[in-house]
Amino acid sequence: MNRLSFHCRHRFPGGFALEAALETSAQVTALFGPSGSGKTSVLYMIAGLLRPQWGVIRLGEQVWLDSNKDFHLKAEQRHVGFVFQDHLLFPHLSVQRNLMYGRRRRHGRSVAIEPSRVIEVLELGDLLARYPRNLSGGEKQRVALGRSLLSGPELLLMDEPLAALDQGLKDRIITYLERVVAEWHLPTIYVSHSAAEVRRLADRVIVLDQGHVTQSGPTDEALLENHSPR
């Protein structure tokens, strides 16, 4: 498993300052902590959507950011799949065409995932002709996950993908996420402030609070010692 190394500093216009260093080679790593702790900012920096004022980011032997050398790999070159809290599907495209958009982004990358298998694992067959406006929240997230998988990512980033769903839907979507992890073994960084989600999905937990890493370790150990709101 490629090791992700991250050490970045950034001060935002509103005064919030993030200075965080973390390393992980776990299958699923959760970034855990209260709202406003910097979890999503870390995810955006890893994805290349936010350039920190100083930092170094590596995935395995690949350097994605080294501010000391004024090097910043563009987001589209990082081979990252990103599943947002708001699914961000294209409303004018059918489910099938949304999925194939992810496939087109692959551009010959080494990670090749077959559309038929994604459709099977995520149970999307009956939805292919439908449009996002006709999907439930859980269905939209399954499509967004499928689109990200088909882009051939080397790293999957998930930013509180269950936050807008009710508990019943959360339980169903977590089952799909478990299937994805078991099927493709993609290293995943999962942002959440729900201890229940983290316990079920993550192998390792990195706790953030006020822009700093305050705890890092195996899931049970980190959650036992951490006192962040659940």
Buried (B, 14 or more C-beta within 10 A) or exposed (E): EBEBBBBBBBBEEEEBEBBBBBEBBBBBBBBBBBEBBBBBBBBBBBBBBBBBEEBBBBBBEEBBBBBEEEEBBEBEEBBBBBBBBEBBBEEEBBBBBBBBBBBEBBEEEEBEBEBEEBBEBBEBEEBBEBBBEEBEBBBBBBBBBBBBBBBBBBBBBBBBBBBBBEEEBBBBBBEBBEBBBEBBEBBBBBBBBBBBBBEBBBBBBBBBBEBBBBBBBEBEEBBEEBEBEE
